[in-house]
Protein backbone atom coordinates (compact mmCIF):
# COMPACT_ATOMS: atom_id res chain seq x y z
CA UNK A 1 0.00 0.00 0.00
CA UNK A 2 2.79 2.43 0.86
CA UNK A 3 4.70 1.69 -2.36
CA UNK A 4 1.70 2.30 -4.62
CA UNK A 5 0.60 5.23 -2.47
CA UNK A 6 3.87 7.05 -3.17
CA UNK A 7 3.55 6.22 -6.87
CA UNK A 8 0.00 7.56 -7.21
CA UNK A 9 0.77 10.73 -5.26
CA UNK A 10 4.07 11.61 -6.94
CA UNK A 11 3.93 9.67 -10.18
CA UNK A 12 0.99 8.59 -12.30
CA UNK A 13 -2.24 6.83 -11.46
CA UNK A 14 -1.72 3.18 -10.60
CA UNK A 15 -3.53 0.63 -12.75
CA UNK A 16 -6.72 -0.56 -11.07
CA UNK A 17 -5.64 -4.21 -11.34
CA UNK A 18 -3.11 -3.65 -8.54
CA UNK A 19 -5.86 -2.32 -6.33
CA UNK A 20 -7.82 -5.49 -7.03
CA UNK A 21 -4.76 -7.58 -6.12
CA UNK A 22 -4.69 -5.78 -2.77
CA UNK A 23 -8.42 -6.41 -2.40
CA UNK A 24 -7.97 -10.16 -2.98
CA UNK A 25 -5.21 -10.27 -0.37
CA UNK A 26 -7.42 -8.45 2.16
CA UNK A 27 -10.26 -10.87 1.40
CA UNK A 28 -7.99 -13.80 2.27
CA UNK A 29 -6.76 -12.19 5.48
CA UNK A 30 -10.23 -11.20 6.72
CA UNK A 31 -12.42 -13.83 5.09
CA UNK A 32 -10.43 -16.94 5.93
CA UNK A 33 -9.25 -15.97 9.41
CA UNK A 34 -9.61 -18.69 12.01
CA UNK A 35 -10.94 -17.55 15.40
CA UNK A 36 -9.48 -14.08 14.88
CA UNK A 37 -11.26 -10.91 15.98
CA UNK A 38 -13.04 -10.19 19.27
CA UNK A 39 -16.42 -10.54 17.52
CA UNK A 40 -15.62 -13.93 15.97
CA UNK A 41 -17.39 -16.00 18.63
CA UNK A 42 -20.46 -13.76 18.55
CA UNK A 43 -20.85 -14.10 14.79
CA UNK A 44 -20.34 -17.86 15.06
CA UNK A 45 -23.23 -17.89 17.53
CA UNK A 46 -25.38 -15.89 15.09
CA UNK A 47 -24.52 -18.42 12.36
CA UNK A 48 -25.85 -21.32 14.42
CA UNK A 49 -28.82 -19.28 15.66
CA UNK A 50 -29.88 -18.35 12.10
CA UNK A 51 -30.75 -21.96 11.26
CA UNK A 52 -33.45 -21.94 13.95
CA UNK A 53 -35.46 -19.32 12.02
CA UNK A 54 -37.93 -20.27 9.31
CA UNK A 55 -37.73 -18.93 5.74
CA UNK A 56 -41.25 -17.56 6.18
CA UNK A 57 -40.18 -15.53 9.22
CA UNK A 58 -37.19 -14.19 7.28
CA UNK A 59 -39.50 -13.21 4.41
CA UNK A 60 -41.88 -11.45 6.81
CA UNK A 61 -38.93 -9.61 8.39
CA UNK A 62 -37.94 -8.42 4.91
CA UNK A 63 -41.43 -6.88 4.63
CA UNK A 64 -41.02 -5.36 8.12
CA UNK A 65 -43.74 -7.63 9.45
CA UNK A 66 -43.70 -10.10 12.32
CA UNK A 67 -43.50 -13.80 11.46
CA UNK A 68 -43.82 -16.81 13.77
CA UNK A 69 -40.14 -16.51 14.76
CA UNK A 70 -38.65 -13.37 16.26
CA UNK A 71 -35.54 -12.26 14.33
CA UNK A 72 -33.02 -10.20 16.29
CA UNK A 73 -30.66 -9.98 13.30
CA UNK A 74 -31.50 -8.40 9.94
CA UNK A 75 -33.28 -10.56 7.39
CA UNK A 76 -30.68 -10.71 4.60
CA UNK A 77 -27.80 -11.56 6.90
CA UNK A 78 -29.96 -14.21 8.59
CA UNK A 79 -30.94 -15.61 5.18
CA UNK A 80 -27.31 -15.85 4.01
CA UNK A 81 -26.37 -17.68 7.20
CA UNK A 82 -29.38 -20.03 7.06
CA UNK A 83 -28.81 -21.03 3.42
CA UNK A 84 -25.10 -21.69 4.00
CA UNK A 85 -25.79 -23.84 7.05
CA UNK A 86 -29.17 -25.37 6.18
CA UNK A 87 -28.53 -26.09 2.49
CA UNK A 88 -24.75 -26.44 2.15
CA UNK A 89 -23.77 -27.30 5.75
CA UNK A 90 -20.85 -24.93 5.19
CA UNK A 91 -18.21 -24.30 7.86
CA UNK A 92 -18.34 -20.86 9.44
CA UNK A 93 -15.30 -19.52 7.57
CA UNK A 94 -17.39 -19.65 4.37
CA UNK A 95 -19.65 -17.01 5.94
CA UNK A 96 -16.73 -14.70 6.78
CA UNK A 97 -15.27 -15.31 3.32
CA UNK A 98 -18.49 -14.42 1.47
CA UNK A 99 -19.08 -11.31 3.61
CA UNK A 100 -15.45 -10.23 3.07
CA UNK A 101 -15.71 -10.75 -0.72
CA UNK A 102 -18.76 -8.50 -1.02
CA UNK A 103 -17.42 -5.92 1.44
CA UNK A 104 -14.09 -5.60 -0.40
CA UNK A 105 -15.77 -5.44 -3.82
CA UNK A 106 -17.98 -2.55 -2.71
CA UNK A 107 -15.03 -0.94 -0.93
CA UNK A 108 -12.80 -1.08 -4.01
CA UNK A 109 -15.52 0.33 -6.26
CA UNK A 110 -16.40 3.12 -3.82
CA UNK A 111 -12.76 4.10 -3.36
CA UNK A 112 -12.06 4.11 -7.10
CA UNK A 113 -15.17 6.21 -7.70
CA UNK A 114 -14.36 8.89 -5.14
CA UNK A 115 -10.61 9.51 -4.96
CA UNK A 116 -7.58 9.78 -7.23
CA UNK A 117 -5.52 8.21 -4.43
CA UNK A 118 -7.12 4.81 -3.66
CA UNK A 119 -3.98 3.24 -2.14
CA UNK A 120 -3.34 6.31 0.00
CA UNK A 121 -6.91 6.35 1.28
CA UNK A 122 -6.83 2.60 2.00
CA UNK A 123 -3.51 2.96 3.82
CA UNK A 124 -4.83 5.95 5.76
CA UNK A 125 -7.93 4.04 6.90
CA UNK A 126 -6.33 0.62 7.35
CA UNK A 127 -5.84 0.96 11.11
CA UNK A 128 -8.15 0.51 12.85
CA UNK A 129 -10.84 0.22 10.15
CA UNK A 130 -9.73 -3.09 8.65
CA UNK A 131 -9.65 -4.71 12.11
CA UNK A 132 -12.88 -3.14 13.35
CA UNK A 133 -14.63 -3.46 9.96
CA UNK A 134 -13.70 -6.34 7.64
CA UNK A 135 -12.30 -8.36 10.56
CA UNK A 136 -14.62 -7.15 13.30
CA UNK A 137 -18.12 -5.74 12.89
CA UNK A 138 -18.59 -7.46 9.54
CA UNK A 139 -22.32 -6.75 9.25
CA UNK A 140 -22.13 -3.00 9.72
CA UNK A 141 -19.00 -2.86 7.58
CA UNK A 142 -20.67 -4.64 4.65
CA UNK A 143 -23.90 -2.68 5.00
CA UNK A 144 -22.20 0.70 5.05
CA UNK A 145 -19.96 -0.10 2.08
CA UNK A 146 -23.04 -1.15 0.12
CA UNK A 147 -24.41 2.32 0.81
CA UNK A 148 -21.03 3.99 0.16
CA UNK A 149 -20.98 2.29 -3.25
CA UNK A 150 -24.47 3.66 -3.93
CA UNK A 151 -23.20 7.27 -3.83
CA UNK A 152 -22.75 6.83 -7.59
CA UNK A 153 -26.54 6.76 -7.91
CA UNK A 154 -26.87 10.01 -5.98
CA UNK A 155 -24.44 11.54 -8.48
CA UNK A 156 -26.44 10.09 -11.37
CA UNK A 157 -29.74 11.05 -9.70
CA UNK A 158 -31.09 7.52 -9.93
CA UNK A 159 -33.31 7.40 -6.88
CA UNK A 160 -34.71 3.88 -7.36
CA UNK A 161 -31.22 2.46 -7.79
CA UNK A 162 -30.15 4.21 -4.58
CA UNK A 163 -33.27 3.01 -2.75
CA UNK A 164 -32.57 -0.56 -3.83
CA UNK A 165 -29.09 -0.48 -2.29
CA UNK A 166 -30.46 1.08 0.90
CA UNK A 167 -32.90 -1.83 1.03
CA UNK A 168 -30.15 -4.41 0.50
CA UNK A 169 -27.75 -2.69 2.93
CA UNK A 170 -30.42 -2.43 5.64
CA UNK A 171 -31.01 -6.17 5.23
CA UNK A 172 -27.43 -6.62 6.46
CA UNK A 173 -27.45 -3.88 9.12
CA UNK A 174 -30.24 -1.47 10.03
CA UNK A 175 -27.84 1.48 10.41
CA UNK A 176 -28.13 1.82 6.62
CA UNK A 177 -31.58 3.36 7.04
CA UNK A 178 -29.82 6.49 8.28
CA UNK A 179 -28.45 7.04 4.78
CA UNK A 180 -31.79 7.28 3.01
CA UNK A 181 -32.15 11.08 3.55
CA UNK A 182 -28.65 11.58 2.14
CA UNK A 183 -30.06 11.29 -1.38
CA UNK A 184 -31.41 14.80 -0.81
CA UNK A 185 -29.08 16.09 1.94
CA UNK A 186 -25.94 15.35 -0.08
CA UNK A 187 -26.88 18.11 -2.52
CA UNK A 188 -27.91 20.72 0.06
CA UNK A 189 -25.62 23.77 -0.34
CA UNK A 190 -23.87 24.80 2.88
CA UNK A 191 -21.04 27.22 3.61
CA UNK A 192 -18.43 27.63 6.34
CA UNK A 193 -20.77 29.67 8.51
CA UNK A 194 -23.46 26.98 8.45
CA UNK A 195 -20.84 24.27 9.11
CA UNK A 196 -19.50 26.21 12.09
CA UNK A 197 -22.96 26.78 13.57
CA UNK A 198 -23.89 23.10 13.17
CA UNK A 199 -20.67 21.80 14.77
CA UNK A 200 -20.70 24.28 17.67
CA UNK A 201 -24.38 23.53 18.36
CA UNK A 202 -23.61 19.79 18.42
CA UNK A 203 -20.73 20.33 20.86
CA UNK A 204 -23.04 22.38 23.08
CA UNK A 205 -25.73 19.66 22.98
CA UNK A 206 -23.24 16.89 23.79
CA UNK A 207 -23.69 16.85 27.63
CA UNK A 208 -27.49 16.85 27.38
CA UNK A 209 -27.78 13.45 25.65
CA UNK A 210 -30.62 14.63 23.43
CA UNK A 211 -30.46 11.33 21.52
CA UNK A 212 -32.41 9.71 24.36
CA UNK A 213 -35.64 11.16 22.95
CA UNK A 214 -35.44 8.51 20.20
CA UNK A 215 -35.70 5.76 22.80
CA UNK A 216 -35.13 2.16 21.74
CA UNK A 217 -35.11 2.93 18.00
CA UNK A 218 -31.46 4.01 17.93
CA UNK A 219 -30.48 1.32 20.43
CA UNK A 220 -31.75 -1.40 18.11
CA UNK A 221 -30.02 0.20 15.15
CA UNK A 222 -26.65 0.61 16.84
CA UNK A 223 -26.00 -2.64 18.61
CA UNK A 224 -26.92 -6.16 19.53
CA UNK A 225 -26.12 -7.38 23.01
CA UNK A 226 -24.26 -10.40 21.67
CA UNK A 227 -21.74 -8.19 19.89
CA UNK A 228 -21.10 -5.40 22.38
CA UNK A 229 -18.53 -7.40 24.30
CA UNK A 230 -16.60 -8.14 21.12
CA UNK A 231 -16.81 -4.53 20.00
CA UNK A 232 -15.41 -3.38 23.32
CA UNK A 233 -12.47 -5.70 22.73
CA UNK A 234 -11.29 -3.08 20.24
CA UNK A 235 -12.76 0.13 21.63
CA UNK A 236 -11.79 0.73 25.23
CA UNK A 237 -13.51 3.99 26.21
CA UNK A 238 -12.16 5.54 29.40
CA UNK A 239 -14.44 7.16 31.94
CA UNK A 240 -12.27 10.27 31.83
CA UNK A 241 -12.85 10.79 28.09
CA UNK A 242 -16.56 10.08 28.27
CA UNK A 243 -16.88 12.64 31.06
CA UNK A 244 -15.43 15.47 29.03
CA UNK A 245 -11.81 14.51 28.42
CA UNK A 246 -10.03 14.79 25.08
CA UNK A 247 -8.97 11.63 23.30
CA UNK A 248 -8.10 10.26 19.87
CA UNK A 249 -11.69 10.45 18.51
CA UNK A 250 -11.89 14.14 19.42
CA UNK A 251 -8.49 14.74 17.82
CA UNK A 252 -9.70 13.11 14.59
CA UNK A 253 -12.83 15.26 14.61
CA UNK A 254 -10.62 18.33 15.03
CA UNK A 255 -8.38 17.23 12.13
CA UNK A 256 -11.36 16.57 9.87
CA UNK A 257 -12.90 19.93 10.80
CA UNK A 258 -9.59 21.65 9.98
CA UNK A 259 -9.52 20.12 6.49
CA UNK A 260 -13.16 21.04 5.93
CA UNK A 261 -12.61 24.72 6.68
CA UNK A 262 -9.13 25.21 5.22
CA UNK A 263 -9.64 23.45 1.87
CA UNK A 264 -13.39 23.91 1.36
CA UNK A 265 -13.13 26.68 -1.25
CA UNK A 266 -10.53 24.95 -3.44
CA UNK A 267 -12.22 21.58 -3.14
CA UNK A 268 -15.54 23.03 -4.32
CA UNK A 269 -13.79 24.55 -7.31
CA UNK A 270 -11.57 21.65 -8.36
CA UNK A 271 -12.78 18.32 -6.95
CA UNK A 272 -15.86 16.64 -8.47
CA UNK A 273 -18.71 15.96 -6.04
CA UNK A 274 -16.69 17.17 -3.06
CA UNK A 275 -19.84 18.74 -1.62
CA UNK A 276 -21.42 15.32 -1.12
CA UNK A 277 -18.58 14.13 1.09
CA UNK A 278 -18.45 17.45 2.90
CA UNK A 279 -22.12 17.12 3.85
CA UNK A 280 -21.54 13.56 5.07
CA UNK A 281 -18.56 14.82 7.08
CA UNK A 282 -20.49 17.62 8.78
CA UNK A 283 -23.35 15.27 9.67
CA UNK A 284 -20.85 12.70 10.99
CA UNK A 285 -19.04 15.25 13.17
CA UNK A 286 -22.34 16.57 14.53
CA UNK A 287 -23.61 13.06 15.28
CA UNK A 288 -20.34 12.19 17.00
CA UNK A 289 -20.65 15.03 19.49
CA UNK A 290 -24.39 14.55 20.00
CA UNK A 291 -23.80 10.82 20.76
CA UNK A 292 -20.47 11.36 22.49
CA UNK A 293 -21.59 10.12 25.91
CA UNK A 294 -22.58 6.79 24.40
CA UNK A 295 -19.50 4.95 23.04
CA UNK A 296 -21.59 2.58 20.92
CA UNK A 297 -23.68 5.32 19.29
CA UNK A 298 -20.74 7.69 18.78
CA UNK A 299 -18.70 5.01 17.06
CA UNK A 300 -21.32 3.03 15.11
CA UNK A 301 -23.94 5.60 14.14
CA UNK A 302 -21.64 8.59 13.73
CA UNK A 303 -18.85 6.39 12.40
CA UNK A 304 -21.00 5.25 9.51
CA UNK A 305 -21.03 8.82 8.19
CA UNK A 306 -17.47 9.68 9.20
CA UNK A 307 -16.22 6.74 7.14
CA UNK A 308 -17.28 8.73 4.08
CA UNK A 309 -15.75 11.95 5.23
CA UNK A 310 -12.13 10.91 5.80
CA UNK A 311 -11.73 10.65 2.04
CA UNK A 312 -11.59 14.46 2.08
CA UNK A 313 -8.12 14.39 3.67
CA UNK A 314 -6.22 12.58 0.85
CA UNK A 315 -8.41 14.29 -1.75
CA UNK A 316 -7.15 17.66 -0.52
CA UNK A 317 -3.79 16.84 -2.13
CA UNK A 318 -5.45 17.09 -5.54
CA UNK A 319 -6.28 20.80 -5.18
CA UNK A 320 -3.15 22.28 -3.58
CA UNK A 321 0.36 23.26 -4.62
CA UNK A 322 3.35 20.93 -4.45
CA UNK A 323 4.61 22.18 -1.08
CA UNK A 324 1.24 21.90 0.66
CA UNK A 325 0.70 18.53 -1.02
CA UNK A 326 3.97 17.29 0.52
CA UNK A 327 2.85 18.52 3.93
CA UNK A 328 -0.53 16.77 3.69
CA UNK A 329 1.06 13.52 2.54
CA UNK A 330 3.65 13.65 5.33
CA UNK A 331 0.82 14.22 7.79
CA UNK A 332 -1.11 11.21 6.42
CA UNK A 333 1.91 8.90 6.75
CA UNK A 334 2.63 10.22 10.25
CA UNK A 335 -0.98 9.52 11.22
CA UNK A 336 -0.76 5.99 9.79
CA UNK A 337 2.31 5.31 11.95
CA UNK A 338 0.66 6.89 14.97
CA UNK A 339 -2.47 4.74 14.57
CA UNK A 340 -0.33 1.61 14.25
CA UNK A 341 1.55 2.40 17.47
CA UNK A 342 -1.59 3.36 19.39
CA UNK A 343 -3.61 0.38 18.18
CA UNK A 344 -0.83 -1.97 19.26
CA UNK A 345 -0.05 -0.13 22.49
CA UNK A 346 -3.67 -0.38 23.65
CA UNK A 347 -3.35 -4.17 23.36
CA UNK A 348 -6.03 -4.15 20.66
CA UNK A 349 -3.90 -6.25 18.31
CA UNK A 350 -3.69 -9.05 20.89
CA UNK A 351 -7.35 -8.59 21.89
CA UNK A 352 -8.31 -9.35 18.31
CA UNK A 353 -5.63 -12.07 17.97
CA UNK A 354 -3.95 -10.24 15.10
CA UNK A 355 -0.44 -10.49 16.52
CA UNK A 356 2.03 -12.69 14.64
CA UNK A 357 1.87 -15.39 17.30
CA UNK A 358 -1.93 -15.50 17.58
CA UNK A 359 -3.25 -14.93 14.05
CA UNK A 360 -4.52 -18.06 12.29
CA UNK A 361 -5.81 -18.51 8.72
CA UNK A 362 -7.44 -21.49 7.02
CA UNK A 363 -5.13 -21.40 3.98
CA UNK A 364 -2.18 -19.14 4.84
CA UNK A 365 0.75 -20.74 6.66
C-alpha positions in Angstrom: 0.0 0.0 0.0 2.8 2.4 0.9 4.7 1.7 -2.4 1.7 2.3 -4.6 0.6 5.2 -2.5 3.9 7.0 -3.2 3.6 6.2 -6.9 0.0 7.6 -7.2 0.8 10.7 -5.3 4.1 11.6 -6.9 3.9 9.7 -10.2 1.0 8.6 -12.3 -2.2 6.8 -11.5 -1.7 3.2 -10.6 -3.5 0.6 -12.8 -6.7 -0.6 -11.1 -5.6 -4.2 -11.3 -3.1 -3.6 -8.5 -5.9 -2.3 -6.3 -7.8 -5.5 -7.0 -4.8 -7.6 -6.1 -4.7 -5.8 -2.8 -8.4 -6.4 -2.4 -8.0 -10.2 -3.0 -5.2 -10.3 -0.4 -7.4 -8.5 2.2 -10.3 -10.9 1.4 -8.0 -13.8 2.3 -6.8 -12.2 5.5 -10.2 -11.2 6.7 -12.4 -13.8 5.1 -10.4 -16.9 5.9 -9.3 -16.0 9.4 -9.6 -18.7 12.0 -10.9 -17.6 15.4 -9.5 -14.1 14.9 -11.3 -10.9 16.0 -13.0 -10.2 19.3 -16.4 -10.5 17.5 -15.6 -13.9 16.0 -17.4 -16.0 18.6 -20.5 -13.8 18.6 -20.8 -14.1 14.8 -20.3 -17.9 15.1 -23.2 -17.9 17.5 -25.4 -15.9 15.1 -24.5 -18.4 12.4 -25.9 -21.3 14.4 -28.8 -19.3 15.7 -29.9 -18.4 12.1 -30.8 -22.0 11.3 -33.4 -21.9 14.0 -35.5 -19.3 12.0 -37.9 -20.3 9.3 -37.7 -18.9 5.7 -41.2 -17.6 6.2 -40.2 -15.5 9.2 -37.2 -14.2 7.3 -39.5 -13.2 4.4 -41.9 -11.4 6.8 -38.9 -9.6 8.4 -37.9 -8.4 4.9 -41.4 -6.9 4.6 -41.0 -5.4 8.1 -43.7 -7.6 9.4 -43.7 -10.1 12.3 -43.5 -13.8 11.5 -43.8 -16.8 13.8 -40.1 -16.5 14.8 -38.6 -13.4 16.3 -35.5 -12.3 14.3 -33.0 -10.2 16.3 -30.7 -10.0 13.3 -31.5 -8.4 9.9 -33.3 -10.6 7.4 -30.7 -10.7 4.6 -27.8 -11.6 6.9 -30.0 -14.2 8.6 -30.9 -15.6 5.2 -27.3 -15.8 4.0 -26.4 -17.7 7.2 -29.4 -20.0 7.1 -28.8 -21.0 3.4 -25.1 -21.7 4.0 -25.8 -23.8 7.0 -29.2 -25.4 6.2 -28.5 -26.1 2.5 -24.8 -26.4 2.2 -23.8 -27.3 5.7 -20.8 -24.9 5.2 -18.2 -24.3 7.9 -18.3 -20.9 9.4 -15.3 -19.5 7.6 -17.4 -19.7 4.4 -19.6 -17.0 5.9 -16.7 -14.7 6.8 -15.3 -15.3 3.3 -18.5 -14.4 1.5 -19.1 -11.3 3.6 -15.5 -10.2 3.1 -15.7 -10.8 -0.7 -18.8 -8.5 -1.0 -17.4 -5.9 1.4 -14.1 -5.6 -0.4 -15.8 -5.4 -3.8 -18.0 -2.6 -2.7 -15.0 -0.9 -0.9 -12.8 -1.1 -4.0 -15.5 0.3 -6.3 -16.4 3.1 -3.8 -12.8 4.1 -3.4 -12.1 4.1 -7.1 -15.2 6.2 -7.7 -14.4 8.9 -5.1 -10.6 9.5 -5.0 -7.6 9.8 -7.2 -5.5 8.2 -4.4 -7.1 4.8 -3.7 -4.0 3.2 -2.1 -3.3 6.3 0.0 -6.9 6.4 1.3 -6.8 2.6 2.0 -3.5 3.0 3.8 -4.8 6.0 5.8 -7.9 4.0 6.9 -6.3 0.6 7.3 -5.8 1.0 11.1 -8.2 0.5 12.9 -10.8 0.2 10.2 -9.7 -3.1 8.7 -9.6 -4.7 12.1 -12.9 -3.1 13.4 -14.6 -3.5 10.0 -13.7 -6.3 7.6 -12.3 -8.4 10.6 -14.6 -7.1 13.3 -18.1 -5.7 12.9 -18.6 -7.5 9.5 -22.3 -6.8 9.3 -22.1 -3.0 9.7 -19.0 -2.9 7.6 -20.7 -4.6 4.6 -23.9 -2.7 5.0 -22.2 0.7 5.0 -20.0 -0.1 2.1 -23.0 -1.2 0.1 -24.4 2.3 0.8 -21.0 4.0 0.2 -21.0 2.3 -3.3 -24.5 3.7 -3.9 -23.2 7.3 -3.8 -22.7 6.8 -7.6 -26.5 6.8 -7.9 -26.9 10.0 -6.0 -24.4 11.5 -8.5 -26.4 10.1 -11.4 -29.7 11.1 -9.7 -31.1 7.5 -9.9 -33.3 7.4 -6.9 -34.7 3.9 -7.4 -31.2 2.5 -7.8 -30.1 4.2 -4.6 -33.3 3.0 -2.8 -32.6 -0.6 -3.8 -29.1 -0.5 -2.3 -30.5 1.1 0.9 -32.9 -1.8 1.0 -30.1 -4.4 0.5 -27.7 -2.7 2.9 -30.4 -2.4 5.6 -31.0 -6.2 5.2 -27.4 -6.6 6.5 -27.4 -3.9 9.1 -30.2 -1.5 10.0 -27.8 1.5 10.4 -28.1 1.8 6.6 -31.6 3.4 7.0 -29.8 6.5 8.3 -28.4 7.0 4.8 -31.8 7.3 3.0 -32.2 11.1 3.5 -28.7 11.6 2.1 -30.1 11.3 -1.4 -31.4 14.8 -0.8 -29.1 16.1 1.9 -25.9 15.4 -0.1 -26.9 18.1 -2.5 -27.9 20.7 0.1 -25.6 23.8 -0.3 -23.9 24.8 2.9 -21.0 27.2 3.6 -18.4 27.6 6.3 -20.8 29.7 8.5 -23.5 27.0 8.4 -20.8 24.3 9.1 -19.5 26.2 12.1 -23.0 26.8 13.6 -23.9 23.1 13.2 -20.7 21.8 14.8 -20.7 24.3 17.7 -24.4 23.5 18.4 -23.6 19.8 18.4 -20.7 20.3 20.9 -23.0 22.4 23.1 -25.7 19.7 23.0 -23.2 16.9 23.8 -23.7 16.8 27.6 -27.5 16.8 27.4 -27.8 13.4 25.6 -30.6 14.6 23.4 -30.5 11.3 21.5 -32.4 9.7 24.4 -35.6 11.2 23.0 -35.4 8.5 20.2 -35.7 5.8 22.8 -35.1 2.2 21.7 -35.1 2.9 18.0 -31.5 4.0 17.9 -30.5 1.3 20.4 -31.8 -1.4 18.1 -30.0 0.2 15.2 -26.6 0.6 16.8 -26.0 -2.6 18.6 -26.9 -6.2 19.5 -26.1 -7.4 23.0 -24.3 -10.4 21.7 -21.7 -8.2 19.9 -21.1 -5.4 22.4 -18.5 -7.4 24.3 -16.6 -8.1 21.1 -16.8 -4.5 20.0 -15.4 -3.4 23.3 -12.5 -5.7 22.7 -11.3 -3.1 20.2 -12.8 0.1 21.6 -11.8 0.7 25.2 -13.5 4.0 26.2 -12.2 5.5 29.4 -14.4 7.2 31.9 -12.3 10.3 31.8 -12.8 10.8 28.1 -16.6 10.1 28.3 -16.9 12.6 31.1 -15.4 15.5 29.0 -11.8 14.5 28.4 -10.0 14.8 25.1 -9.0 11.6 23.3 -8.1 10.3 19.9 -11.7 10.5 18.5 -11.9 14.1 19.4 -8.5 14.7 17.8 -9.7 13.1 14.6 -12.8 15.3 14.6 -10.6 18.3 15.0 -8.4 17.2 12.1 -11.4 16.6 9.9 -12.9 19.9 10.8 -9.6 21.7 10.0 -9.5 20.1 6.5 -13.2 21.0 5.9 -12.6 24.7 6.7 -9.1 25.2 5.2 -9.6 23.5 1.9 -13.4 23.9 1.4 -13.1 26.7 -1.3 -10.5 25.0 -3.4 -12.2 21.6 -3.1 -15.5 23.0 -4.3 -13.8 24.5 -7.3 -11.6 21.6 -8.4 -12.8 18.3 -6.9 -15.9 16.6 -8.5 -18.7 16.0 -6.0 -16.7 17.2 -3.1 -19.8 18.7 -1.6 -21.4 15.3 -1.1 -18.6 14.1 1.1 -18.5 17.5 2.9 -22.1 17.1 3.9 -21.5 13.6 5.1 -18.6 14.8 7.1 -20.5 17.6 8.8 -23.4 15.3 9.7 -20.8 12.7 11.0 -19.0 15.3 13.2 -22.3 16.6 14.5 -23.6 13.1 15.3 -20.3 12.2 17.0 -20.6 15.0 19.5 -24.4 14.5 20.0 -23.8 10.8 20.8 -20.5 11.4 22.5 -21.6 10.1 25.9 -22.6 6.8 24.4 -19.5 5.0 23.0 -21.6 2.6 20.9 -23.7 5.3 19.3 -20.7 7.7 18.8 -18.7 5.0 17.1 -21.3 3.0 15.1 -23.9 5.6 14.1 -21.6 8.6 13.7 -18.8 6.4 12.4 -21.0 5.2 9.5 -21.0 8.8 8.2 -17.5 9.7 9.2 -16.2 6.7 7.1 -17.3 8.7 4.1 -15.7 12.0 5.2 -12.1 10.9 5.8 -11.7 10.6 2.0 -11.6 14.5 2.1 -8.1 14.4 3.7 -6.2 12.6 0.9 -8.4 14.3 -1.7 -7.1 17.7 -0.5 -3.8 16.8 -2.1 -5.5 17.1 -5.5 -6.3 20.8 -5.2 -3.1 22.3 -3.6 0.4 23.3 -4.6 3.3 20.9 -4.4 4.6 22.2 -1.1 1.2 21.9 0.7 0.7 18.5 -1.0 4.0 17.3 0.5 2.8 18.5 3.9 -0.5 16.8 3.7 1.1 13.5 2.5 3.6 13.6 5.3 0.8 14.2 7.8 -1.1 11.2 6.4 1.9 8.9 6.7 2.6 10.2 10.3 -1.0 9.5 11.2 -0.8 6.0 9.8 2.3 5.3 11.9 0.7 6.9 15.0 -2.5 4.7 14.6 -0.3 1.6 14.2 1.6 2.4 17.5 -1.6 3.4 19.4 -3.6 0.4 18.2 -0.8 -2.0 19.3 -0.1 -0.1 22.5 -3.7 -0.4 23.7 -3.3 -4.2 23.4 -6.0 -4.2 20.7 -3.9 -6.3 18.3 -3.7 -9.1 20.9 -7.3 -8.6 21.9 -8.3 -9.3 18.3 -5.6 -12.1 18.0 -4.0 -10.2 15.1 -0.4 -10.5 16.5 2.0 -12.7 14.6 1.9 -15.4 17.3 -1.9 -15.5 17.6 -3.2 -14.9 14.1 -4.5 -18.1 12.3 -5.8 -18.5 8.7 -7.4 -21.5 7.0 -5.1 -21.4 4.0 -2.2 -19.1 4.8 0.7 -20.7 6.7 
